[in-house]
Amino acid sequence: MTYEMRMKDLRDEAHAEGKAEGLAEGKAEEKTATAKRLLSMGLSVEDIAKATSLSVEQVEAIKAE
């Protein structure tokens, strides 16, 4: 494998990892935003945890913000 081909492979791998991290971060932000909306609607912490797949502790931390 030539040096240029190896460098391209490394860049492609880094790009794929960055994209996956970005998607995961976006999903986490969306869950947080959803939890905040549900809290403002008066739902219980337990119900919000079930609806968003966040832990009760995570929802309580969002509530405390």
N, CA, C and O atoms as CSV, one atom per row, in Angstrom:
chain,resi,resn,atom,element,x,y,z
A,1,MET,N,N,0.854,-1.176,0.000
A,1,MET,CA,C,0.000,0.000,0.000
A,1,MET,C,C,0.898,1.237,0.000
A,1,MET,O,O,1.867,1.319,0.755
A,2,THR,N,N,0.567,2.166,-0.834
A,2,THR,CA,C,1.391,3.364,-0.904
A,2,THR,C,C,1.066,4.282,0.269
A,2,THR,O,O,0.042,4.151,0.940
A,3,TYR,N,N,1.962,5.192,0.476
A,3,TYR,CA,C,1.798,6.162,1.555
A,3,TYR,C,C,0.513,6.966,1.350
A,3,TYR,O,O,-0.237,7.183,2.302
A,4,GLU,N,N,0.254,7.405,0.129
A,4,GLU,CA,C,-0.931,8.209,-0.152
A,4,GLU,C,C,-2.213,7.420,0.114
A,4,GLU,O,O,-3.182,7.967,0.642
A,5,MET,N,N,-2.220,6.145,-0.249
A,5,MET,CA,C,-3.396,5.314,-0.014
A,5,MET,C,C,-3.634,5.126,1.481
A,5,MET,O,O,-4.772,5.159,1.948
A,6,ARG,N,N,-2.556,4.931,2.219
A,6,ARG,CA,C,-2.681,4.754,3.671
A,6,ARG,C,C,-3.190,6.030,4.322
A,6,ARG,O,O,-4.024,5.975,5.226
A,7,MET,N,N,-2.699,7.172,3.875
A,7,MET,CA,C,-3.153,8.451,4.435
A,7,MET,C,C,-4.640,8.675,4.127
A,7,MET,O,O,-5.385,9.169,4.974
A,8,LYS,N,N,-5.063,8.312,2.920
A,8,LYS,CA,C,-6.478,8.437,2.574
A,8,LYS,C,C,-7.313,7.531,3.474
A,8,LYS,O,O,-8.360,7.953,3.967
A,9,ASP,N,N,-6.872,6.303,3.695
A,9,ASP,CA,C,-7.599,5.389,4.580
A,9,ASP,C,C,-7.719,5.959,5.981
A,9,ASP,O,O,-8.781,5.872,6.598
A,10,LEU,N,N,-6.646,6.539,6.486
A,10,LEU,CA,C,-6.669,7.126,7.833
A,10,LEU,C,C,-7.641,8.298,7.903
A,10,LEU,O,O,-8.370,8.439,8.885
A,11,ARG,N,N,-7.658,9.141,6.872
A,11,ARG,CA,C,-8.592,10.270,6.836
A,11,ARG,C,C,-10.032,9.777,6.787
A,11,ARG,O,O,-10.909,10.316,7.463
A,12,ASP,N,N,-10.264,8.735,5.970
A,12,ASP,CA,C,-11.614,8.181,5.867
A,12,ASP,C,C,-12.071,7.610,7.198
A,12,ASP,O,O,-13.222,7.801,7.590
A,13,GLU,N,N,-11.181,6.911,7.898
A,13,GLU,CA,C,-11.524,6.349,9.206
A,13,GLU,C,C,-11.831,7.459,10.199
A,13,GLU,O,O,-12.799,7.364,10.954
A,14,ALA,N,N,-11.025,8.500,10.209
A,14,ALA,CA,C,-11.244,9.613,11.132
A,14,ALA,C,C,-12.573,10.302,10.830
A,14,ALA,O,O,-13.296,10.698,11.745
A,15,HIS,N,N,-12.888,10.442,9.553
A,15,HIS,CA,C,-14.152,11.071,9.165
A,15,HIS,C,C,-15.334,10.239,9.657
A,15,HIS,O,O,-16.297,10.781,10.199
A,16,ALA,N,N,-15.258,8.928,9.469
A,16,ALA,CA,C,-16.344,8.041,9.891
A,16,ALA,C,C,-16.524,8.094,11.409
A,16,ALA,O,O,-17.653,8.115,11.901
A,17,GLU,N,N,-15.422,8.115,12.145
A,17,GLU,CA,C,-15.508,8.200,13.610
A,17,GLU,C,C,-16.115,9.518,14.039
A,17,GLU,O,O,-16.946,9.553,14.946
A,18,GLY,N,N,-15.712,10.605,13.397
A,18,GLY,CA,C,-16.253,11.920,13.726
A,18,GLY,C,C,-17.738,12.010,13.443
A,18,GLY,O,O,-18.491,12.607,14.212
A,19,LYS,N,N,-18.158,11.415,12.339
A,19,LYS,CA,C,-19.569,11.418,11.986
A,19,LYS,C,C,-20.388,10.641,13.017
A,19,LYS,O,O,-21.460,11.087,13.427
A,20,ALA,N,N,-19.885,9.485,13.431
A,20,ALA,CA,C,-20.593,8.683,14.430
A,20,ALA,C,C,-20.692,9.430,15.756
A,20,ALA,O,O,-21.734,9.400,16.410
A,21,GLU,N,N,-19.620,10.093,16.150
A,21,GLU,CA,C,-19.643,10.867,17.392
A,21,GLU,C,C,-20.641,12.012,17.296
A,21,GLU,O,O,-21.362,12.295,18.253
A,22,GLY,N,N,-20.681,12.665,16.153
A,22,GLY,CA,C,-21.615,13.767,15.955
A,22,GLY,C,C,-23.061,13.310,16.020
A,22,GLY,O,O,-23.905,13.984,16.610
A,23,LEU,N,N,-23.347,12.166,15.413
A,23,LEU,CA,C,-24.703,11.629,15.462
A,23,LEU,C,C,-25.106,11.274,16.887
A,23,LEU,O,O,-26.228,11.559,17.307
A,24,ALA,N,N,-24.198,10.656,17.627
A,24,ALA,CA,C,-24.493,10.290,19.015
A,24,ALA,C,C,-24.738,11.536,19.858
A,24,ALA,O,O,-25.634,11.560,20.701
A,25,GLU,N,N,-23.938,12.563,19.623
A,25,GLU,CA,C,-24.104,13.810,20.381
A,25,GLU,C,C,-25.445,14.460,20.050
A,25,GLU,O,O,-26.130,14.974,20.935
A,26,GLY,N,N,-25.806,14.434,18.793
A,26,GLY,CA,C,-27.087,15.002,18.375
A,26,GLY,C,C,-28.263,14.275,18.997
A,26,GLY,O,O,-29.234,14.905,19.415
A,27,LYS,N,N,-28.185,12.956,19.062
A,27,LYS,CA,C,-29.259,12.173,19.686
A,27,LYS,C,C,-29.369,12.495,21.168
A,27,LYS,O,O,-30.473,12.608,21.700
A,28,ALA,N,N,-28.237,12.642,21.833
A,28,ALA,CA,C,-28.247,12.962,23.261
A,28,ALA,C,C,-28.861,14.341,23.498
A,28,ALA,O,O,-29.619,14.533,24.449
A,29,GLU,N,N,-28.530,15.297,22.630
A,29,GLU,CA,C,-29.089,16.642,22.765
A,29,GLU,C,C,-30.597,16.621,22.541
A,29,GLU,O,O,-31.336,17.329,23.225
A,30,GLU,N,N,-31.052,15.822,21.599
A,30,GLU,CA,C,-32.487,15.723,21.330
A,30,GLU,C,C,-33.224,15.102,22.510
A,30,GLU,O,O,-34.317,15.546,22.863
A,31,LYS,N,N,-32.636,14.078,23.122
A,31,LYS,CA,C,-33.258,13.463,24.302
A,31,LYS,C,C,-33.360,14.481,25.435
A,31,LYS,O,O,-34.371,14.536,26.135
A,32,THR,N,N,-32.321,15.282,25.615
A,32,THR,CA,C,-32.333,16.310,26.659
A,32,THR,C,C,-33.417,17.338,26.381
A,32,THR,O,O,-34.153,17.728,27.286
A,33,ALA,N,N,-33.518,17.778,25.133
A,33,ALA,CA,C,-34.533,18.766,24.772
A,33,ALA,C,C,-35.937,18.191,24.981
A,33,ALA,O,O,-36.828,18.886,25.469
A,34,THR,N,N,-36.127,16.949,24.617
A,34,THR,CA,C,-37.424,16.297,24.812
A,34,THR,C,C,-37.752,16.200,26.296
A,34,THR,O,O,-38.881,16.471,26.705
A,35,ALA,N,N,-36.774,15.816,27.095
A,35,ALA,CA,C,-36.988,15.719,28.540
A,35,ALA,C,C,-37.380,17.072,29.118
A,35,ALA,O,O,-38.261,17.144,29.975
A,36,LYS,N,N,-36.744,18.139,28.664
A,36,LYS,CA,C,-37.080,19.477,29.158
A,36,LYS,C,C,-38.513,19.847,28.796
A,36,LYS,O,O,-39.233,20.416,29.617
A,37,ARG,N,N,-38.931,19.530,27.581
A,37,ARG,CA,C,-40.308,19.824,27.174
A,37,ARG,C,C,-41.301,19.033,28.013
A,37,ARG,O,O,-42.315,19.569,28.459
A,38,LEU,N,N,-41.006,17.768,28.223
A,38,LEU,CA,C,-41.914,16.930,29.019
A,38,LEU,C,C,-41.973,17.393,30.467
A,38,LEU,O,O,-43.032,17.351,31.093
A,39,LEU,N,N,-40.835,17.835,31.001
A,39,LEU,CA,C,-40.836,18.389,32.360
A,39,LEU,C,C,-41.721,19.630,32.427
A,39,LEU,O,O,-42.470,19.812,33.387
A,40,SER,N,N,-41.635,20.480,31.408
A,40,SER,CA,C,-42.448,21.700,31.408
A,40,SER,C,C,-43.934,21.388,31.290
A,40,SER,O,O,-44.774,22.210,31.654
A,41,MET,N,N,-44.259,20.198,30.780
A,41,MET,CA,C,-45.653,19.775,30.661
A,41,MET,C,C,-46.155,19.110,31.934
A,41,MET,O,O,-47.337,18.786,32.049
A,42,GLY,N,N,-45.251,18.908,32.889
A,42,GLY,CA,C,-45.645,18.371,34.178
A,42,GLY,C,C,-45.576,16.861,34.306
A,42,GLY,O,O,-46.093,16.308,35.277
A,43,LEU,N,N,-44.960,16.182,33.365
A,43,LEU,CA,C,-44.832,14.724,33.468
A,43,LEU,C,C,-43.863,14.366,34.581
A,43,LEU,O,O,-42.997,15.160,34.949
A,44,SER,N,N,-44.020,13.172,35.105
A,44,SER,CA,C,-43.149,12.719,36.193
A,44,SER,C,C,-41.772,12.354,35.640
A,44,SER,O,O,-41.618,12.043,34.459
A,45,VAL,N,N,-40.787,12.402,36.519
A,45,VAL,CA,C,-39.422,12.064,36.146
A,45,VAL,C,C,-39.359,10.628,35.633
A,45,VAL,O,O,-38.657,10.339,34.665
A,46,GLU,N,N,-40.089,9.740,36.279
A,46,GLU,CA,C,-40.092,8.330,35.874
A,46,GLU,C,C,-40.680,8.141,34.484
A,46,GLU,O,O,-40.147,7.373,33.683
A,47,ASP,N,N,-41.776,8.838,34.191
A,47,ASP,CA,C,-42.396,8.734,32.868
A,47,ASP,C,C,-41.473,9.302,31.792
A,47,ASP,O,O,-41.377,8.750,30.695
A,48,ILE,N,N,-40.810,10.381,32.102
A,48,ILE,CA,C,-39.892,10.996,31.144
A,48,ILE,C,C,-38.710,10.069,30.885
A,48,ILE,O,O,-38.259,9.931,29.748
A,49,ALA,N,N,-38.218,9.441,31.932
A,49,ALA,CA,C,-37.119,8.502,31.761
A,49,ALA,C,C,-37.533,7.364,30.835
A,49,ALA,O,O,-36.758,6.956,29.969
A,50,LYS,N,N,-38.726,6.857,31.008
A,50,LYS,CA,C,-39.223,5.785,30.145
A,50,LYS,C,C,-39.374,6.264,28.701
A,50,LYS,O,O,-39.015,5.549,27.765
A,51,ALA,N,N,-39.901,7.466,28.526
A,51,ALA,CA,C,-40.183,7.983,27.187
A,51,ALA,C,C,-38.913,8.324,26.409
A,51,ALA,O,O,-38.887,8.212,25.183
A,52,THR,N,N,-37.870,8.736,27.113
A,52,THR,CA,C,-36.659,9.208,26.431
A,52,THR,C,C,-35.506,8.217,26.478
A,52,THR,O,O,-34.480,8.432,25.832
A,53,SER,N,N,-35.657,7.143,27.226
A,53,SER,CA,C,-34.571,6.174,27.445
A,53,SER,C,C,-33.406,6.774,28.227
A,53,SER,O,O,-32.291,6.254,28.185
A,54,LEU,N,N,-33.666,7.858,28.932
A,54,LEU,CA,C,-32.678,8.418,29.848
A,54,LEU,C,C,-32.888,7.760,31.210
A,54,LEU,O,O,-33.965,7.238,31.500
A,55,SER,N,N,-31.859,7.791,32.028
A,55,SER,CA,C,-32.021,7.263,33.378
A,55,SER,C,C,-32.780,8.285,34.228
A,55,SER,O,O,-32.835,9.470,33.899
A,56,VAL,N,N,-33.357,7.805,35.317
A,56,VAL,CA,C,-34.050,8.698,36.241
A,56,VAL,C,C,-33.066,9.756,36.747
A,56,VAL,O,O,-33.427,10.923,36.898
A,57,GLU,N,N,-31.848,9.350,37.003
A,57,GLU,CA,C,-30.821,10.286,37.494
A,57,GLU,C,C,-30.540,11.371,36.455
A,57,GLU,O,O,-30.376,12.537,36.813
A,58,GLN,N,N,-30.482,11.003,35.178
A,58,GLN,CA,C,-30.232,11.984,34.135
A,58,GLN,C,C,-31.381,12.979,34.042
A,58,GLN,O,O,-31.157,14.180,33.891
A,59,VAL,N,N,-32.606,12.480,34.131
A,59,VAL,CA,C,-33.778,13.366,34.073
A,59,VAL,C,C,-33.796,14.284,35.289
A,59,VAL,O,O,-34.120,15.465,35.165
A,60,GLU,N,N,-33.457,13.763,36.448
A,60,GLU,CA,C,-33.416,14.606,37.641
A,60,GLU,C,C,-32.354,15.688,37.504
A,60,GLU,O,O,-32.557,16.815,37.955
A,61,ALA,N,N,-31.227,15.359,36.887
A,61,ALA,CA,C,-30.181,16.363,36.676
A,61,ALA,C,C,-30.670,17.439,35.714
A,61,ALA,O,O,-30.376,18.618,35.911
A,62,ILE,N,N,-31.397,17.060,34.696
A,62,ILE,CA,C,-31.960,18.038,33.748
A,62,ILE,C,C,-32.967,18.917,34.466
A,62,ILE,O,O,-33.016,20.127,34.242
A,63,LYS,N,N,-33.763,18.315,35.320
A,63,LYS,CA,C,-34.771,19.061,36.083
A,63,LYS,C,C,-34.102,20.079,37.008
A,63,LYS,O,O,-34.629,21.171,37.219
A,64,ALA,N,N,-32.953,19.722,37.551
A,64,ALA,CA,C,-32.250,20.594,38.492
A,64,ALA,C,C,-31.585,21.792,37.799
A,64,ALA,O,O,-31.228,22.768,38.459
A,65,GLU,N,N,-31.422,21.720,36.494
A,65,GLU,CA,C,-30.759,22.820,35.759
A,65,GLU,C,C,-31.541,24.097,35.805
A,65,GLU,O,O,-31.114,25.102,35.237
